[in-house]
Amino acid sequence: MASHPWSNKISTHLPLGGIETAVADNGPARGVRIAWMNTGTGLRYKVVIDRAMDIAEAFFNQHCLSWVSHSGVVAPQPFSNKGADWLTTFGGGLVTTCGLNHVGGPEADAFGERGVHGPISNIPATIVSVIQPDPLAGKMDFSITGIMKQSQALGERLELKRTISGILGEAAIHIHDEVSNRGNTPAPHMLLYHCNLGWPLANDGAQLIWKGQWQAREAHPKIFTPGNDFHFCKPPLEEHNGGGEEAAFIDATTDGNGEVKCGLYNEQLGIAICIAYNKIQLPWLTNWQHWGKGEYVTGLEPGTHPPIGQAKARAQGTLIELLPGETRYYDLRIEVLNDAKRIEEFLNTHNNN
């Protein structure tokens, strides 16, 4: 076994990192189960077990990476899947899961009524394993796995099995998802990872990293227009107060391995966040920009679809139907870069500028 600075000096993994589970006991989050994941590199993050194992606050050393909404973590509301109810419990965070059968605004049609971004983020997990690292035995990896059931009797039965894992000494988060149809009829399926980046990582002049062909969501955009430099974070904008925002739907460029990498680089902090995923699994990327005063955030959102809604996806012929017993697999890796050489390589390879 290789020698480490801590060899013969520690008796447990706790001084290095690992997983600590807890229950919030105050405010809107009271009773919510959480798991703090510590990679031992300065990267630590909060997994909200009762909110589809989404990731709320995430830090690298003293710097917060994620945007957190005014409400923060809120206890799940399983019956909030109507209209814009989803926004009342949207805590932001590094990763909010959208789906499993609808991503986009509220809608209703012959196939039913669907609220903003579907119900999955309001569904608690059944934890099936918590695996701690054991550095004394040479085992540096750790993980937590849970199952979320988005189902109803006599109807759709979708299941999300999620594993969030890491390695001590590696500033990265690995998310592995399995979405299965446990029902006896085909089920519509859409999935989007709403990755929300906030201050101080997102700040005036910080550089958004993504590459590919894009189209503006809005009919009359002000930010996402040809020739405009929308790859840099804006200062707070009056027109984004309240519900002001814009988004671009991106057909992202892959590397030689079929992988997309996108992220945000803050030169002043000397750190970048890199979000990597397989384009076959997640063909679309959405860049959301909302520079409101006191509500300052940009989102990078890999998905099976842009957030166009189930009805439009069905009309376009792009809506996924999972057959009974069918499973789809998704992998997302979020890494913090603070090495100048790796940041330069990331910028040179995956940026449009």
C-alpha positions as CSV (number, residue, x, y, z in Angstrom):
1,M,0.0,0.0,0.0
2,A,1.3,3.4,-0.9
3,S,2.5,5.7,1.9
4,H,0.3,8.8,2.6
5,P,0.9,11.8,4.9
6,W,-1.7,10.4,7.2
7,S,-0.3,6.8,7.3
8,N,-0.2,5.5,10.9
9,K,-1.7,8.8,12.1
10,I,-5.5,8.4,11.8
11,S,-7.8,5.7,13.0
12,T,-10.9,6.4,10.9
13,H,-11.8,8.1,7.6
14,L,-13.5,11.0,9.3
15,P,-10.4,13.4,9.2
16,L,-10.2,12.9,5.5
17,G,-13.8,13.0,4.4
18,G,-16.8,10.7,3.6
19,I,-20.5,10.9,4.3
20,E,-22.4,12.3,7.2
21,T,-26.2,11.9,7.4
22,A,-28.4,14.2,9.4
23,V,-31.9,15.6,9.7
24,A,-32.7,19.3,9.5
25,D,-34.6,20.6,12.5
26,N,-35.7,24.1,11.8
27,G,-37.7,26.2,9.4
28,P,-39.2,24.9,6.1
29,A,-36.6,22.1,5.9
30,R,-37.5,20.7,9.3
31,G,-37.5,16.9,9.2
32,V,-35.7,16.7,5.9
33,R,-33.0,14.1,5.7
34,I,-29.6,15.2,4.3
35,A,-26.2,13.8,3.6
36,W,-23.1,15.9,3.6
37,M,-20.5,14.5,1.2
38,N,-16.9,15.5,1.8
39,T,-14.2,14.7,-0.8
40,G,-11.3,15.9,1.3
41,T,-10.2,18.3,-1.4
42,G,-12.2,21.4,-0.3
43,L,-15.2,20.2,-2.3
44,R,-18.1,19.4,0.0
45,Y,-21.9,19.3,-0.8
46,K,-25.3,18.6,0.7
47,V,-27.4,15.8,-0.8
48,V,-31.1,16.3,0.1
49,I,-32.3,12.8,0.6
50,D,-35.9,13.8,0.8
51,R,-35.8,15.8,-2.4
52,A,-34.9,13.1,-5.0
53,M,-31.3,13.1,-3.6
54,D,-30.8,16.5,-5.3
55,I,-27.7,18.6,-4.4
56,A,-28.3,21.9,-2.5
57,E,-25.3,23.9,-1.3
58,A,-21.9,23.0,-2.7
59,F,-18.6,24.6,-1.7
60,F,-15.0,24.6,-2.8
61,N,-13.0,25.8,0.1
62,Q,-14.7,29.0,1.2
63,H,-16.5,29.6,-2.1
64,C,-20.1,28.6,-2.7
65,L,-20.6,27.1,-6.2
66,S,-24.3,26.8,-6.3
67,W,-27.2,29.3,-6.3
68,V,-29.6,28.9,-3.4
69,S,-33.1,30.4,-3.6
70,H,-34.6,32.6,-0.9
71,S,-36.5,29.6,0.5
72,G,-33.5,27.2,0.5
73,V,-34.3,23.6,1.2
74,V,-38.0,23.0,1.7
75,A,-39.6,19.8,2.8
76,P,-41.0,17.9,-0.2
77,Q,-44.6,18.6,-1.3
78,P,-45.6,15.5,-3.3
79,F,-48.9,17.0,-4.5
80,S,-47.4,20.2,-5.9
81,N,-47.3,19.1,-9.5
82,K,-49.8,21.6,-10.8
83,G,-49.3,25.0,-12.4
84,A,-46.3,26.8,-11.0
85,D,-46.4,25.2,-7.6
86,W,-42.9,23.7,-8.2
87,L,-41.4,27.2,-7.8
88,T,-42.6,27.5,-4.2
89,T,-40.4,24.6,-3.2
90,F,-37.5,25.2,-5.7
91,G,-34.4,25.7,-3.5
92,G,-32.0,26.0,-6.4
93,G,-28.9,24.2,-5.5
94,L,-26.2,22.6,-7.6
95,V,-28.5,19.9,-9.1
96,T,-32.3,19.9,-9.1
97,T,-33.8,16.9,-11.0
98,C,-36.7,17.6,-13.4
99,G,-39.0,14.9,-14.8
100,L,-39.4,12.0,-14.9
101,N,-42.2,12.4,-17.5
102,H,-42.2,16.2,-18.1
103,V,-39.7,19.1,-18.2
104,G,-40.9,22.6,-19.0
105,G,-43.8,24.9,-18.0
106,P,-47.2,23.9,-16.8
107,E,-49.6,22.3,-19.4
108,A,-52.7,20.3,-19.7
109,D,-54.0,18.2,-22.6
110,A,-55.8,14.9,-23.3
111,F,-52.9,13.0,-21.6
112,G,-53.3,14.9,-18.3
113,E,-52.2,18.0,-16.3
114,R,-48.5,18.6,-15.6
115,G,-46.9,21.2,-13.5
116,V,-43.5,22.9,-13.9
117,H,-40.7,20.4,-14.4
118,G,-42.7,17.4,-13.1
119,P,-42.9,15.8,-9.6
120,I,-39.6,14.0,-9.2
121,S,-37.8,16.6,-7.1
122,N,-40.6,16.5,-4.5
123,I,-40.2,12.7,-4.0
124,P,-38.2,11.3,-1.0
125,A,-35.7,8.6,-1.5
126,T,-35.6,5.2,0.1
127,I,-31.9,4.8,0.9
128,V,-30.6,1.3,0.0
129,S,-26.9,1.9,0.8
130,V,-24.4,4.3,2.4
131,I,-20.8,3.2,1.7
132,Q,-18.1,5.0,3.5
133,P,-14.4,5.1,2.4
134,D,-11.9,3.0,4.3
135,P,-8.5,4.6,3.6
136,L,-6.8,2.3,6.1
137,A,-7.7,-0.6,3.8
138,G,-6.8,1.4,0.6
139,K,-10.5,2.1,-0.3
140,M,-10.9,5.7,-1.1
141,D,-14.3,5.7,-2.8
142,F,-17.7,6.4,-1.1
143,S,-21.3,6.5,-2.3
144,I,-24.9,6.8,-1.3
145,T,-27.7,5.1,-3.3
146,G,-31.5,5.6,-3.1
147,I,-34.7,4.9,-5.0
148,M,-37.5,7.3,-5.8
149,K,-40.9,6.1,-7.0
150,Q,-42.9,8.4,-9.2
151,S,-46.0,6.3,-9.4
152,Q,-49.7,5.9,-8.8
153,A,-51.9,2.9,-8.5
154,L,-53.6,1.9,-11.8
155,G,-51.2,4.3,-13.7
156,E,-47.6,5.2,-14.5
157,R,-44.9,3.6,-12.3
158,L,-41.6,5.2,-13.0
159,E,-38.6,4.6,-10.7
160,L,-35.4,6.5,-10.3
161,K,-32.4,4.7,-8.7
162,R,-29.6,7.2,-8.0
163,T,-26.1,6.7,-6.8
164,I,-24.0,9.7,-5.9
165,S,-20.3,8.9,-5.4
166,G,-16.9,10.3,-5.0
167,I,-13.3,9.5,-4.3
168,L,-11.2,10.9,-1.4
169,G,-8.7,13.3,-2.9
170,E,-10.7,14.0,-6.1
171,A,-12.8,17.2,-6.4
172,A,-15.6,15.6,-8.3
173,I,-19.2,14.5,-8.0
174,H,-20.4,11.4,-9.9
175,I,-24.2,10.9,-10.4
176,H,-25.4,7.6,-11.9
177,D,-29.1,7.4,-12.5
178,E,-31.3,4.5,-13.7
179,V,-34.8,5.4,-14.8
180,S,-37.1,2.3,-15.1
181,N,-40.7,1.7,-16.1
182,R,-42.1,-0.6,-13.4
183,G,-45.6,-0.4,-14.8
184,N,-47.4,-2.6,-17.3
185,T,-48.0,0.1,-20.0
186,P,-45.6,2.4,-21.9
187,A,-44.7,5.6,-20.0
188,P,-43.6,9.0,-21.3
189,H,-40.1,10.0,-20.1
190,M,-38.3,13.3,-20.0
191,L,-35.3,14.1,-17.8
192,L,-33.3,17.3,-17.1
193,Y,-30.5,18.1,-14.7
194,H,-31.1,21.7,-13.5
195,C,-27.6,22.7,-12.5
196,N,-27.7,26.2,-10.8
197,L,-24.5,28.2,-10.4
198,G,-24.5,31.3,-8.2
199,W,-22.3,33.9,-6.5
200,P,-19.3,34.0,-6.0
201,L,-18.6,31.5,-8.8
202,A,-21.2,33.3,-11.0
203,N,-20.1,36.9,-11.0
204,D,-19.7,39.9,-13.4
205,G,-17.4,38.7,-16.2
206,A,-17.2,35.1,-15.2
207,Q,-17.1,33.0,-18.4
208,L,-19.7,30.5,-19.4
209,I,-18.2,27.5,-21.2
210,W,-20.2,25.7,-23.8
211,K,-19.8,25.0,-27.4
212,G,-22.4,24.2,-30.1
213,Q,-25.3,25.3,-32.3
214,W,-28.0,27.2,-30.3
215,Q,-31.4,28.7,-30.6
216,A,-33.0,31.3,-28.3
217,R,-36.1,30.1,-26.4
218,E,-37.7,33.6,-26.4
219,A,-39.3,34.9,-29.5
220,H,-37.7,38.4,-29.0
221,P,-34.4,37.7,-27.0
222,K,-32.1,40.5,-25.8
223,I,-29.3,38.3,-24.5
224,F,-29.3,35.3,-26.9
225,T,-28.9,37.2,-30.2
226,P,-26.3,36.7,-32.9
227,G,-23.2,38.8,-32.2
228,N,-24.1,39.4,-28.5
229,D,-21.5,38.1,-26.0
230,F,-23.7,35.9,-23.9
231,H,-20.8,33.7,-22.7
232,F,-20.0,36.1,-19.8
233,C,-22.1,36.6,-16.7
234,K,-23.9,40.0,-16.7
235,P,-24.2,42.4,-13.8
236,P,-27.6,42.4,-12.1
237,L,-30.3,43.5,-14.6
238,E,-33.4,45.5,-13.8
239,E,-35.3,43.7,-16.5
240,H,-34.6,40.3,-14.8
241,N,-36.2,41.3,-11.5
242,G,-39.2,39.1,-10.8
243,G,-39.7,36.6,-13.6
244,G,-37.3,38.1,-16.2
245,E,-35.0,35.5,-17.7
246,E,-33.7,34.1,-21.0
247,A,-32.6,30.7,-22.1
248,A,-30.9,29.1,-25.1
249,F,-31.4,25.5,-26.3
250,I,-28.0,24.1,-27.4
251,D,-27.0,21.2,-29.6
252,A,-23.7,20.8,-27.8
253,T,-20.4,19.8,-29.5
254,T,-18.8,16.6,-28.2
255,D,-15.2,15.5,-27.8
256,G,-13.7,12.4,-29.4
257,N,-15.4,10.2,-26.8
258,G,-18.9,11.5,-27.4
259,E,-18.8,13.5,-24.2
260,V,-20.0,17.1,-23.7
261,K,-18.3,19.3,-21.3
262,C,-19.6,22.7,-20.2
263,G,-19.2,24.9,-17.1
264,L,-18.3,28.2,-15.7
265,Y,-14.8,29.8,-15.1
266,N,-14.2,32.6,-12.6
267,E,-10.7,34.0,-13.3
268,Q,-10.7,36.1,-10.1
269,L,-11.3,33.0,-8.0
270,G,-9.0,30.8,-10.1
271,I,-11.5,28.0,-10.3
272,A,-13.8,26.5,-12.9
273,I,-16.6,24.0,-12.6
274,C,-16.9,21.4,-15.4
275,I,-20.1,19.4,-16.0
276,A,-19.5,16.4,-18.2
277,Y,-22.0,13.9,-19.7
278,N,-22.6,11.6,-22.6
279,K,-24.5,13.2,-25.5
280,I,-26.2,9.9,-26.5
281,Q,-27.8,9.8,-23.0
282,L,-28.5,13.5,-22.8
283,P,-28.8,15.1,-26.3
284,W,-29.7,18.6,-25.2
285,L,-28.1,21.4,-23.1
286,T,-30.0,24.5,-21.9
287,N,-28.3,27.6,-20.7
288,W,-30.6,29.6,-18.4
289,Q,-29.7,33.2,-17.5
290,H,-31.5,35.1,-14.7
291,W,-29.6,38.1,-13.5
292,G,-32.2,39.6,-11.2
293,K,-31.1,41.7,-8.2
294,G,-30.8,39.4,-5.2
295,E,-31.7,36.5,-7.4
296,Y,-28.6,36.1,-9.5
297,V,-28.1,32.7,-11.2
298,T,-27.2,30.9,-14.4
299,G,-28.2,27.3,-15.1
300,L,-26.5,24.7,-17.3
301,E,-29.0,22.0,-17.8
302,P,-28.2,18.7,-19.7
303,G,-31.4,16.8,-20.6
304,T,-33.1,14.3,-22.8
305,H,-35.0,17.3,-24.2
306,P,-34.8,21.1,-23.7
307,P,-37.6,22.2,-21.3
308,I,-40.3,22.4,-24.0
309,G,-42.9,20.2,-22.2
310,Q,-44.4,16.8,-22.8
311,A,-47.0,18.1,-25.2
312,K,-44.6,19.7,-27.6
313,A,-42.2,16.8,-27.5
314,R,-45.0,14.5,-28.4
315,A,-46.0,16.7,-31.3
316,Q,-42.4,16.8,-32.5
317,G,-42.1,13.0,-32.3
318,T,-39.2,13.3,-29.8
319,L,-41.0,12.2,-26.6
320,I,-39.4,9.0,-25.2
321,E,-41.7,6.2,-24.3
322,L,-40.3,3.6,-21.8
323,L,-41.7,0.2,-22.4
324,P,-42.7,-2.0,-19.4
325,G,-39.5,-3.2,-17.8
326,E,-37.2,-0.9,-19.8
327,T,-34.4,1.1,-18.1
328,R,-32.4,4.1,-19.3
329,Y,-29.1,5.0,-17.8
330,Y,-27.6,8.5,-17.2
331,D,-24.3,9.7,-15.9
332,L,-23.2,13.2,-14.9
333,R,-19.8,14.2,-13.6
334,I,-19.3,17.6,-11.9
335,E,-15.7,18.5,-11.3
336,V,-14.0,21.6,-9.8
337,L,-10.8,22.7,-11.6
338,N,-8.2,24.9,-9.8
339,D,-5.1,23.9,-11.7
340,A,-4.2,26.5,-14.3
341,K,-3.1,24.0,-17.0
342,R,-6.4,22.0,-16.7
343,I,-8.4,25.1,-16.8
344,E,-6.6,26.3,-19.9
345,E,-7.2,22.9,-21.6
346,F,-10.9,23.1,-20.6
347,L,-11.3,26.6,-22.1
348,N,-9.4,25.9,-25.3
349,T,-11.3,22.7,-26.0
350,H,-14.9,23.4,-25.0
351,N,-15.5,27.1,-25.4
352,N,-17.1,28.8,-28.4
353,N,-14.9,32.0,-27.9
